[in-house]
């Protein structure tokens, strides 16, 4: 029997996606999700935007 996430797993493999994981306590996680909801966004978008902006900023400051 296929997992209900089978299609997503296969898509992620084709796109060569990997997970970035970090530990957080429940209170922090809940506050973060509440803040995202208040700002009409979601945790995934906020974190992806942060990572991409962080990379861009560090590439600017990278010595040649």
Secondary structure, DSSP 4 states (H G I P E B T S, - for coil): ---TTHHHHHHHHHTT---------HHHHHHHHHHHHHTT--HHHHHHHHHHHHHHHHHHT---
